[in-house]
Amino acid sequence: MSDDPYVYPGTTILINKADLRTQEELDRFERLMTRGRVGQTLPTVPMTYEGYKALHHHIFQDVFSWAGQSRIVSMAKGKTFFGPHDYVDREMSRRFELLGKENLLQNLKKQDFAQRAAEHLNEINAIHPFREGNGRTQRLFLKALAKQAGHTLHLDRIQPKKWHEASINGFAGNHKPMQQVIHSAMGSRLRTRTQIRGNGRERER
């Protein structure tokens, strides 16, 4: 990828704030820095494209100068080509507009939330707005989306292999595997203050 402005010339190593020139060193540094940021209380971001970019910036701000910025190159993984870079902003804005029209998936039962969230997450993955760090941003956004919709979601229940396989299926238009991954990571529904005062309970399927 000699024409990739994100990498050091003549290499495939992403230009990084620590100026590390081997993939092993960069991987180790990235894990350390992002783990520290994720371990903090995540910032409250709006459920918008700008909020999504702000989440990416929070996670990767110590590693890449372009954290929180949409990519300016086209990308592929193997034989899978993600959306063209000049379509990213338009398609991400459109995706969040659709999410907004669905009231950010609020007032849905667990199964219904998982179904709709799966489609939105898979479509965001197909757009692939960032040069690096798309999967981690997707999962943390999913947790935030679930919380504001009244659900708990446990990221430690998501197996990386199943998430990867579900993403591949989603790219082909099959959202069922991602729906199952999301549903299996969901816990009990969060109660509102009114429910707590009235000791109300809501059954989930």
N, C-alpha and C positions, 0 to 999 in steps of 0.2 A: 504494500500500500504506500508506494513512494510519493503519491500525490495527496496523502492524508496529512492535513496540517496539524492533527492531534498527536502525531508521533514524532520521535526524534528521527532526523534524516537517516535513511538507510536501515532503519529498524522497524519493529512493530511495537515498540515500547511507548506507551502513552506518556507525553510530557507531563511531569508532575512537580509539585512544589518542593519535594525533597531532592529533585534532580537525580533520582535513581535510574540506573541504566540497564538493569537486568529485570526480567519478569518476576523472578523469585523474590527479589528485594521489594519490588513494587507491590506484589501481592501481599507480602507480609506487612508492609507499611499501610497499605489500604485497609486491610483487615483490622489492624490496630486502631487506626484513626476513625474508621466508620463505626467500629464497635463502641468506641468511647462516645461518639455522638449519639448513636442509637440508645446507649445506656442512659443518656440524660433524659430529662423530661422533654418530650418532643414539643416543638412550638405548635400552638393552635393555629392552623392554617385554614383558610376558607376552602370549601369543596369546589374549587374552580381550577382552571388551568394554571393561573398565577399561583394559587396555593400549592398545586402539584409541583411546580418548578421550585417554589420556596422550600418544599420538603426535600427535594433532591439537593438543593444548595446546603441545607442543614447537614445532611448526611456526608456530603463529599467536599465540603468547603476547605478542609485541611489538606486535601489530596490534589484537587484539580482547580485551576484558575477559572475554568468555564463551568463550574458547578452551578446548577440551576438554569443553564442556558440550553436551548434546543440545539441539536446538532446541525452542522452546516455541510455535512457530507452524506452521501447515500451509503447504506450499510447492508451487508448480507452475512448470514451465518450458515456456512455450508452452501446448500442449494436454496436456502430460504432468503428471499430478498424482502427487507422491510420497506415501509413506505418511503418514497423519495423525500429527500431532506427539505425541498421547497414546498412540500405538502404538509409538513409536520405541524406547524402552527395552526393552519386552517383546520386540519382534521382533529387536532386535540381540542381546539375551541369548539368545534362541532360536537365532539363526543361529550364534553362537559355541559354543553347546552342541552343535549338529550338527557343527560343525567339529571340536570336541573328540572326538566319537564316531568321527570318521574319522581319529583319531590325528594331527590337524593335517597331514594329507596326507603324512606321512612314509613313506619306503620305496616311493615310487611312481616309475615311470619318467617321463621328461620329458613325454611325450604325455598320460599319465594325470594327472600333476600339473596340467598346463595345463587339462585338461578339468574337473577338479573345482574348481580355483581359479577358473575362469571363472564357474561357476555361483554360487559363494559371493560373488565380487566383484560380479556383476550384481545379486544379491539385496540386498547391502549398499547398492549404488547406488540401488535402488528404495526402500529405507527412507530413505536420505538423512539420516543422523542429525544433521548440522550445518547451521547457517544458511548457512555459506560454507566453502569449502575441502574439499569432499567428495572430489573427484577426486584432488587431491594426496595426501590422506591414504590413499586407496585404493591408489595406486601405491606409496607408501612402505611401507605394510603388506604389499602383495604381495611386495615385495622381501624384507622381514623374514620373511614366511611361507615363501618359497622357500629362504632361507638356512637356517632351522631344519629344513627338510625335506631339506637336503643338495644344493640346487641353487643355481647362480648365476643372477642375473637382472639384465640391463643396461637400466636405465630409458631410457638415451639411444637405445635401439633402438626405443622405442615412439613412433610418430608420433601427435601429438595428434589429427589428423583421424581416423585409423583407430580410436583409442581411443574417440573420441566416437561414431563410427558403430557400433562394437561395443557401446557402452553402450546406445544406442538400440535395437539389435536385442535385447540382453539384457533390456531392459524389456518387450519383447514375448514373452519366453520362448525366444528363439533364442540359445543360448550359444556356438554354433560360431564366430562372428566373434571373440569375446573369447578363446576358446581359441586361435585362430590368432595373435592379437596377443601373447598371453602366451608361447606356444611359440616364436615368432620372436624374443622378447627373452631367451630362456634360453640360457645358455652351457653349459660342461662341468659335469658333476656334481662336487660337492665330495667329496673323499676323506676317510674317517675316519682316525684315527691308525693303526688296525689295517691298513687298506689301504695307507697310506703306508709302514709298516714292512715290509709284505710285497710292496710294489711291485705291489699288485693293481690291476687295471683293470676297470671295469664298463662294459659296452656299453650304449648308449642308442639307442632308436629315436625 
